[in-house]
Structure formats: structure tokens, C-alpha cells
Amino acid sequence: MRKLLKYLALTALGLINVGNASGAGGNFSLIADNGTPYSLSDSRGNIVVLSFGYTFCPDVCPTGLATISSALNSIGEAAQQIDALFISVDPDRDTPETLAKYTRYFHPRLTGLTGHAESIADVARRYYARFEFVGKGETPNYTIDHTASFYIIDRNGQLINVLPHSVPPDSLAESLLVAVRQPVK
């Protein structure tokens, strides 16, 4: 437990690259915002920037997706080698159609993902992302406390970096470019 807490603290501060030895991450299968199945392995050959959230989020998610959009816009043609993924932790409200409208507002390369609550919880667990519903069942306008990080995944599907939500777009862009420049294994 102590090791996990230290890992989470250091990655939240953006002080470590997780490399392949962290045990975090891994392949997953969810439903894309176009209604088709999506697996992380579908992005093999591309770099992935992944975040967790929900469309009703009042501040963290829009800011994070704007950061991803700005980073992608700033790196020109290299953005064609990056798949940006937004996993909704709120499958009850975030249908594929809702996610498609929401994500495309930020950037055309951004894909929203959803699925069964158990599948989403499993993916979040493997990426050490947490989420907790606040007021669900009491009000239709419930909120969700959730991890706000950017997960960078290499061309082979390995988690290589976790950056905090507060990272500026130019720093995210640089992290993405470093990943793009890595030799393909």
C-alpha cells in the first residue's frame, strides 16, 4: 500500500515516468462514441493520451480536454499519430451519442469511450484512477469526484507517463512529442 501511495503521489506531481515496470495500465475494451467496440489494441502504432471524466463535469473535464486540444493543435502533423481518448466514468448519463457531441466540441481526434459500469471500474482500477459518485440517487444533477490526470501510452500499448491535470498544454505537447519520437519496437 505504501508503494502505491508513493507512486500515485509522484505521478500526480508529474515527477516520474512510469515506464513499463509500474504494472499500471493494460489493454481494455469499451464502446466508442460511434457505438462500435474499441480496444486499446486498436490504437497500436499510435501514441495515446487518455483521461477519465464525465460530460456533466463543471470544470475539471472541460479544462483537461481543452488542454489536450491545445496540445494536439500545437504539434501539427505529429497529432495524426496520437489517439486522444476520454473514458466516461458516468455510463448512465454519457451515452455514445452524448460523448460524440461532447468530445468533438474539443477536438476531432478526441474519442469518447463508455461501457458497462463494471468494465469502466476495471479500467480505472488498472490505471490507478479513482472516482466516486456524490449525490447519485438523491438528485439527477449528481457529481463525480474523479482522478484528473493525463495518461500517455506508447505505440505498443504500454503506459509510459502520467501527468497531472494542472500541466500546461505546452508541457503535455512536449510529452506527446517525446513519445512520438521514440523508436517503434
Buried (B, 14 or more C-beta within 10 A) or exposed (E): EEEEEEBBEEBBEBEBBBEEEBEBBBEBBBBBBEEEEBEBEBBEEBBBBBBBBBBBBEEBBBEBBBBBBBBBEBBEEBBEBBBBBBBBBBBEBBBBEBBBEBBBEBBEBBBBBBBEEEBBBBBBEBBBBBBEBEEEEEEEEBBBEBBBBBBBBBBEBBBBBBBBBBBEBEBBBBBBBBBBEEEEE
